[in-house]
Structure formats: structure tokens, C-alpha cells
Amino acid sequence: MRVIFYEETTRNGFTLIELVVVVAFISILTGMVIPIYNRTMSSLRIRNTTQDITSLIRYAQEKAVAESREFRVLLDDEKREISLFRLKSQTIDGEKEFELVGMADGGGVLTLPETIKISRITAGKDRKTGLRYISCYPNGASDPGEIELEPQGRGRQRILIKWTGALGRFEIK
């Protein structure tokens, strides 16, 4: 009579069921994290854009006082750009010519992210270009006005940046 002994073998690796359970668990976690990440990134873009706009206006106010000349923050809602200009010359009849403040002087053009648009601007309007602007004067005052930003795909949430003019104060709602 022959007796056959079976050796107990050890298995290395995972079963298919174990792998499917782990992949399903990772998929569920990823599905939960992605919307949170997207909301956080959208909120950061909104906050950074608001800070960039208010910083540019404050900078224009400071430069107007420091250089004793008018500065303008030009708002182009179609191109989604905000740029800084300074008074270059003024004629006897009151015509003003402005020049773009370059990057080397702290200016340049601020381009809004694709996910944020300017929905409303209450500010002065240039007769030649039709663009809105905020004038900052050498005495520290600026024209009063508002900019309303509308994040795309975020429901009805809107951000209102309002500056009061004489004291150069901002309200953000």
C-alpha cells in the first residue's frame, strides 16, 4: 500500500477577490476626494483673484501719492484683463495721455482665470476706448466704484469688491 503525503504549500500573492475589493475601496475614496479638491481649488482662485485686484488698486493709490501723478487701473471685461497705467502728459485743454506701467515698475497686466469673469463694473469710462477705469490721484483719493466677480459653475455666488474713493478703503462681500 502506498501512502501519499501532501505537502502544505504556502501561497504568495493575492486572490482576485482581494484585489477587486482594494481597487473598489480606492475608487470610492478617489470619488469622494476629487469634488472636495475641485471646490478648494476654485475657492483659492476666487480668493487670490480678489486679493490681486485689491492689491493692484492699492498699489496704484500708493504710486499716485509717491510720484505725485494720476494712475489708472484699466478694467477690460471682454479680454478679462486688468492693467495699470500712469499719467504721461496732459494738454492745456485737459486731454490726458496715459502709459502702461511695465512689469519692472510693479505694473503689467493681470489676467483673470478662465473660471472667473467680471459680471459688473461701476467705474469711470474712457471716451476713446470705452473701457472702465479707476483713477487714483496724488492726494490718496480714488474714484469710487465696484467690481462684481462671478465664478463660473459655482451657482449664484458672486464677489463684490467695492472701493469708497476718498479714503481708499475696500469692502469685499
Rosetta blueprint (number, residue, H / E / L):
1 M L
2 R L
3 V L
4 I L
5 F L
6 Y L
7 E L
8 E L
9 T L
10 T L
11 R L
12 N L
13 G L
14 F L
15 T L
16 L H
17 I H
18 E H
19 L H
20 V H
21 V H
22 V H
23 V H
24 A H
25 F H
26 I H
27 S H
28 I H
29 L H
30 T H
31 G H
32 M H
33 V H
34 I H
35 P H
36 I H
37 Y H
38 N H
39 R H
40 T H
41 M H
42 S H
43 S H
44 L H
45 R H
46 I H
47 R H
48 N H
49 T H
50 T H
51 Q H
52 D H
53 I H
54 T H
55 S H
56 L H
57 I H
58 R H
59 Y H
60 A H
61 Q H
62 E H
63 K H
64 A H
65 V H
66 A H
67 E H
68 S L
69 R L
70 E L
71 F E
72 R E
73 V E
74 L E
75 L E
76 D E
77 D L
78 E L
79 K L
80 R L
81 E E
82 I E
83 S E
84 L E
85 F E
86 R E
87 L E
88 K E
89 S E
90 Q E
91 T L
92 I L
93 D L
94 G L
95 E L
96 K E
97 E E
98 F E
99 E E
100 L E
101 V L
102 G L
103 M H
104 A H
105 D H
106 G L
107 G L
108 G L
109 V E
110 L E
111 T E
112 L L
113 P L
114 E L
115 T L
116 I E
117 K E
118 I E
119 S E
120 R E
121 I E
122 T E
123 A L
124 G E
125 K E
126 D L
127 R L
128 K L
129 T L
130 G L
131 L L
132 R E
133 Y E
134 I E
135 S E
136 C E
137 Y L
138 P L
139 N L
140 G L
141 A L
142 S E
143 D L
144 P L
145 G E
146 E E
147 I E
148 E E
149 L E
150 E E
151 P E
152 Q L
153 G L
154 R L
155 G L
156 R L
157 Q L
158 R L
159 I E
160 L E
161 I E
162 K E
163 W E
164 T L
165 G L
166 A L
167 L L
168 G L
169 R L
170 F E
171 E E
172 I E
173 K L
